[in-house]
Amino acid sequence: MAAITASMVAELRAKTDAPMMECKKALTEAEGDMAKAEELLRVKLGTKAGKAASRVTAEGVVVAHIAGDTGAMIEVNCETDFVTKNDSFLALAQAAARLVAEHGPADIDALGKLPHSQDSFGPTLEDVRVGLIGKIGENMSFRRFVRKAGGGKLAGYLHGTRIGVLVEFDGDEIAAKDVAMHVAAMKPVALTSADVPAELIEKERSVATAKAAESGKPADIAAKMIEGSVQKYLKEVSLFNQSFVKNDKQTVEQMLKEKGTKVLGFTLYVVGEGIEKKTDDFAAEVAAQVAAAQGKA
């Protein structure tokens, strides 16, 4: 029987995009015959994984894993909402969150190399991901993750599976969870006005300047209008200045002071945020098919 080498496995994986262990099994069964092994994989996994790899993954889930003062949150994407309810896909996402918390990988590539076996795929998380693409027939990807450890207590909140919040805090846990829920609802971009990114402030200032110019007001009044708009924006997008969702008579900062709690930071993930989704024009597609059929007639 021919010896199955690492280079043979790598070559077959490059051709089929199948998980490493599946490639090794196929080569073993084919007794080292590359063409036969490729055929075996095509039968088992089809060409789904290779074809799916280029498709947009704008749906998905956010999953969190917290153990003591160490926690992680990850966004795992797929193509359709249907797959977000698939048990294997959810198990993959939960495993990824746990692995981030436990190992602290530097990036997505390092995360994929961590050990994990599932649904007969493995031995790495990336192998499982690629295997499930072939099994389920949809592209899926690890988009982003955050890990917090040793900086304070952690509280998390998941709004369904599409919005996730991780809060670092010191003090009352209930108050911290309320803040996490508030962040999910109001989507602040920073803790305080001073923390709002400069590019967002400049974008708001640009809009305010255009509006002031359209008003035809004198320059000194226009300048005050612009500054007023910017200050209003800063209050609206900074967590501590926002009205608390459970009591709009006080700000989040006032609520935290009342509860003797400090929020040190937060991370908010919304599934698909910033991803350009493909929109299919069904009517145009049907018209094109009819035109093509008429052309053949």
FIDRENPA-496885 format. One line per field, with one value per residue (C-alpha): residue in one letter; x, y, z. Coordinates in Angstrom, 2 decimals, padded with zeros to 5 digits. Layout:
% residues N
residuo = A  ...
east = X  ...
north = Y  ...
up = Z  ...
END
This chain:
% residues 297
residuo = M  A  A  I  T  A  S  M  V  A  E  L  R  A  K  T  D  A  P  M  M  E  C  K  K  A  L  T  E  A  E  G  D  M  A  K  A  E  E  L  L  R  V  K  L  G  T  K  A  G  K  A  A  S  R  V  T  A  E  G  V  V  V  A  H  I  A  G  D  T  G  A  M  I  E  V  N  C  E  T  D  F  V  T  K  N  D  S  F  L  A  L  A  Q  A  A  A  R  L  V  A  E  H  G  P  A  D  I  D  A  L  G  K  L  P  H  S  Q  D  S  F  G  P  T  L  E  D  V  R  V  G  L  I  G  K  I  G  E  N  M  S  F  R  R  F  V  R  K  A  G  G  G  K  L  A  G  Y  L  H  G  T  R  I  G  V  L  V  E  F  D  G  D  E  I  A  A  K  D  V  A  M  H  V  A  A  M  K  P  V  A  L  T  S  A  D  V  P  A  E  L  I  E  K  E  R  S  V  A  T  A  K  A  A  E  S  G  K  P  A  D  I  A  A  K  M  I  E  G  S  V  Q  K  Y  L  K  E  V  S  L  F  N  Q  S  F  V  K  N  D  K  Q  T  V  E  Q  M  L  K  E  K  G  T  K  V  L  G  F  T  L  Y  V  V  G  E  G  I  E  K  K  T  D  D  F  A  A  E  V  A  A  Q  V  A  A  A  Q  G  K  A
east = 000.00  001.31  002.42  000.18  002.44  001.65  002.37  -000.20  -002.80  -001.95  -002.23  -005.65  -006.88  -005.82  -007.74  -010.95  -010.98  -011.97  -010.88  -007.42  -008.57  -011.14  -008.36  -006.22  -009.10  -009.85  -006.20  -005.98  -009.13  -007.81  -004.43  -002.63  -004.35  -004.87  -007.54  -009.54  -009.24  -010.52  -013.47  -014.25  -014.31  -016.51  -019.00  -018.89  -018.78  -019.62  -018.02  -019.97  -017.05  -015.04  -018.00  -019.33  -016.04  -016.61  -020.20  -021.11  -021.81  -023.94  -026.17  -024.99  -024.88  -023.09  -022.03  -020.42  -018.52  -017.75  -015.88  -014.99  -013.06  -012.27  -014.71  -015.04  -017.56  -017.47  -019.47  -019.78  -021.37  -023.26  -025.26  -028.88  -030.90  -031.96  -028.48  -028.35  -030.79  -028.73  -027.44  -024.04  -023.50  -024.48  -022.17  -019.33  -019.99  -020.18  -016.94  -015.23  -016.26  -014.99  -011.68  -011.16  -011.77  -009.54  -006.61  -006.61  -005.70  -004.09  -006.37  -008.88  -006.12  -004.75  -008.27  -008.78  -005.67  -006.94  -007.98  -011.64  -013.51  -017.20  -019.54  -016.66  -014.55  -011.30  -008.75  -008.83  -011.60  -010.82  -011.18  -014.60  -015.63  -014.63  -016.24  -019.54  -019.51  -019.45  -022.07  -024.53  -023.85  -023.37  -020.31  -019.59  -016.82  -015.42  -015.64  -014.40  -013.93  -013.00  -011.44  -011.32  -009.27  -008.02  -009.34  -012.43  -015.66  -017.59  -021.27  -022.82  -026.11  -027.36  -030.45  -031.49  -028.50  -027.99  -026.81  -024.21  -022.67  -019.74  -019.26  -016.26  -017.25  -016.52  -019.44  -023.02  -023.58  -027.26  -026.43  -023.75  -026.20  -028.67  -025.96  -025.27  -028.98  -028.98  -026.01  -027.82  -030.85  -029.23  -025.97  -023.56  -020.20  -018.11  -018.17  -017.90  -018.01  -014.23  -013.95  -016.00  -013.73  -012.53  -013.71  -017.29  -017.17  -015.84  -018.56  -021.22  -019.57  -019.60  -023.33  -024.03  -021.96  -023.95  -027.22  -026.02  -025.02  -028.48  -030.09  -028.61  -027.86  -025.00  -021.58  -021.52  -024.96  -024.11  -020.98  -023.09  -025.57  -022.75  -021.22  -024.64  -025.33  -021.96  -022.44  -025.94  -024.54  -021.79  -024.36  -026.54  -023.76  -021.79  -022.97  -022.67  -024.65  -027.52  -030.86  -031.05  -033.52  -035.13  -035.51  -035.28  -035.27  -031.60  -028.53  -026.58  -023.81  -026.26  -027.68  -024.21  -023.26  -026.45  -025.55  -021.90  -020.77  -018.10  -018.21  -014.66  -015.51  -017.92  -018.00  -021.08  -021.49  -024.41  -024.53  -023.64  -022.94  -020.91  -021.16  -022.60  -025.39  -026.24  -029.76  -031.33  -033.75  -036.16  -038.20  -035.05  -033.79  -037.06  -037.09  -033.53  -034.43  -037.50  -035.40  -032.80  -035.46  -037.02  -033.61  -033.12  -036.56
north = 000.00  003.43  005.71  008.76  011.80  015.28  016.75  014.42  015.50  019.16  018.70  017.04  019.68  022.44  020.75  020.06  022.53  019.55  019.18  017.75  014.56  013.90  014.20  011.76  009.27  009.52  008.99  006.00  004.48  005.18  003.67  006.86  007.32  011.11  011.05  008.34  010.15  013.36  011.44  009.94  013.42  014.80  012.03  012.60  016.40  017.38  020.58  022.63  023.85  025.15  026.85  028.32  029.93  033.03  033.69  036.56  035.67  038.50  036.45  034.64  034.66  036.34  033.99  034.76  032.62  033.94  032.01  034.10  037.21  035.80  036.07  036.19  037.14  036.17  036.80  033.76  034.35  032.29  033.03  032.63  032.97  029.35  028.08  030.19  027.65  024.64  022.71  021.99  025.65  026.77  024.18  025.51  029.08  028.09  026.11  029.08  031.42  028.95  028.49  032.26  032.59  029.66  030.21  033.91  033.49  036.50  036.53  034.55  032.48  031.46  030.66  028.29  026.31  025.52  021.90  021.02  017.99  017.89  016.06  013.71  016.69  017.86  018.01  021.84  024.39  025.37  021.75  021.63  024.89  023.67  020.30  021.87  024.05  020.85  019.16  022.07  023.64  027.24  029.35  030.24  032.29  033.59  037.36  038.97  038.27  040.02  038.55  040.16  038.84  040.24  043.79  043.56  041.62  040.72  040.85  039.80  040.20  038.51  039.86  036.70  035.62  038.78  041.32  040.71  042.93  042.32  044.79  045.17  046.52  046.88  046.81  045.56  042.72  043.51  047.12  045.91  043.54  046.41  048.45  045.58  045.48  049.27  049.10  046.50  048.79  052.22  051.25  053.88  054.17  055.11  055.41  059.20  062.11  062.34  058.73  059.18  058.52  061.67  060.46  060.15  063.65  065.09  063.33  064.84  068.26  068.05  067.32  070.13  072.55  071.72  072.26  075.56  076.75  075.94  077.95  081.21  082.37  084.81  083.21  083.64  082.08  079.29  078.47  078.14  075.93  073.64  073.37  072.77  069.92  068.31  068.52  067.04  064.18  063.48  063.17  060.88  058.39  058.29  055.68  057.71  060.62  058.54  058.35  054.98  052.70  051.52  055.03  057.92  060.40  059.62  059.07  055.83  057.61  058.68  055.16  053.67  056.19  055.34  051.64  052.18  050.62  051.55  050.48  050.19  049.35  047.56  045.77  045.65  043.26  043.36  040.52  041.61  045.20  046.83  043.83  044.64  042.16  040.84  041.81  039.67  041.31  038.40  040.12  040.94  037.38  035.91  038.37  037.39  033.70  034.29  036.33  033.58  030.94  032.99  033.46  029.72  029.13
up = 000.00  -000.97  001.85  002.29  002.69  003.98  000.55  -001.03  001.50  000.88  -002.88  -002.62  -000.20  -002.61  -005.42  -003.49  -000.56  001.61  005.27  005.85  007.56  004.83  002.25  004.17  004.48  000.77  -000.18  002.15  000.65  -002.87  -001.94  -002.90  -006.27  -006.43  -009.15  -007.40  -004.04  -005.65  -007.08  -003.67  -002.12  -004.88  -004.16  -000.42  -000.27  -003.83  -005.15  -002.63  -000.55  -003.49  -005.16  -001.91  -000.88  -003.01  -001.96  000.36  004.00  005.37  007.68  010.78  014.56  017.44  020.23  023.59  026.08  029.58  032.27  035.32  034.29  030.84  028.00  024.25  021.62  017.96  014.80  012.54  009.15  006.59  003.44  004.56  007.74  007.34  008.21  011.41  012.88  011.84  014.88  013.31  012.38  015.90  017.45  015.28  016.44  020.10  019.82  018.19  021.02  023.62  021.80  021.61  025.34  026.25  023.87  022.93  019.24  017.58  014.54  012.46  010.86  014.27  015.47  012.55  013.51  017.01  017.70  017.25  015.91  015.04  012.65  011.74  010.61  012.19  013.69  013.51  013.64  010.03  008.94  010.58  008.91  005.45  006.09  007.09  003.97  001.95  004.12  004.40  001.01  002.14  002.65  006.27  007.83  011.09  010.67  013.89  017.58  020.80  023.94  027.36  030.27  033.55  033.05  035.21  035.57  032.43  031.57  028.30  026.52  023.37  021.64  019.85  017.82  015.74  018.35  021.03  023.70  026.03  028.93  031.21  034.60  038.29  040.71  040.46  037.97  037.43  036.57  034.14  032.43  032.15  030.44  028.04  027.17  026.77  024.37  022.25  022.01  021.62  019.88  021.26  019.52  022.58  026.37  026.46  024.01  024.19  022.97  019.79  016.76  015.00  011.59  012.85  014.32  011.06  009.10  011.37  011.17  007.38  007.34  009.82  007.74  004.61  006.45  007.89  004.41  003.08  005.89  004.61  008.17  008.89  009.40  013.19  013.60  011.16  013.19  016.35  014.49  013.38  016.84  018.39  015.96  016.68  020.46  020.14  018.08  020.64  023.43  021.35  020.51  023.78  026.28  029.47  028.03  026.66  028.48  030.20  028.42  031.66  033.05  030.59  033.49  034.11  031.97  031.94  033.85  036.57  036.84  037.21  039.89  041.78  041.61  042.56  039.29  036.74  033.11  031.75  028.16  025.84  022.50  020.29  017.37  014.95  012.43  008.92  009.90  007.13  004.77  001.36  000.75  -002.69  -003.74  -006.40  -008.84  -009.31  -012.05  -014.04  -013.62  -014.94  -017.85  -018.75  -018.68  -020.89  -023.36  -023.48  -024.10  -026.90  -028.48  -028.63  -030.14
END
